[in-house]
Amino acid sequence: MRALIDELGQSDWVRFTAEFHPSSHLLAAYSAGPLPIGFCRYVVQPIGPQG
């Protein structure tokens, strides 16, 4: 997975952390082979007046 992230130039985005992100998740997509073919990173953060 790390090789794909680096190859696509997404290292900074995937490794970014912030105090206002209580959690971060990385979903990987695989085809028939053992290597990932894609990924999606998402973070959770509070929103709204209470956030």
N, C-alpha and C positions, 0 to 999 in steps of 0.2 A: 504494500500500500504506500509506504513512504517513497518508493521509487516513482510511482505514478504521480503522487502529489508534487514531488520535486520536478519531474519532467514537464508537468503542466504549469509550473511556475506559481503554485498555490501555497507554498510552504508558509509564507508569512501569514496568510489568512487562516490556515488551518491551525497554526500554533499560537495565534493571537489569543490572549486571555485578558479579561477585564473584571474588575471588582463587581460591576453591575450585571455580569453574566453568572447566575448561580449554577448553571450547568451548560455543557457543550457536548454535542453528539456527532458522531461520524458514521454515516451509513455507506456501505460498500456494495457495488453491483458486480456480480460475477457472471460469466458465461459458462460454457461447458468446461473450460480449462481452470487451472488453479490461480491464474493471475486476475486481479481486479480490472474491470474495464471502465469503471467510473465510480464517483463517490459524491455524496452530498453532506455538507457539514451544516448543522444548525445549532443555534444557541438559544437559550431561554433567558429572558430578561423581563423585569417588571415594567408595566406600562400604566398610564393613567395618573391621576393626581396623587394616589397613594404610593405609586412606584417610585 
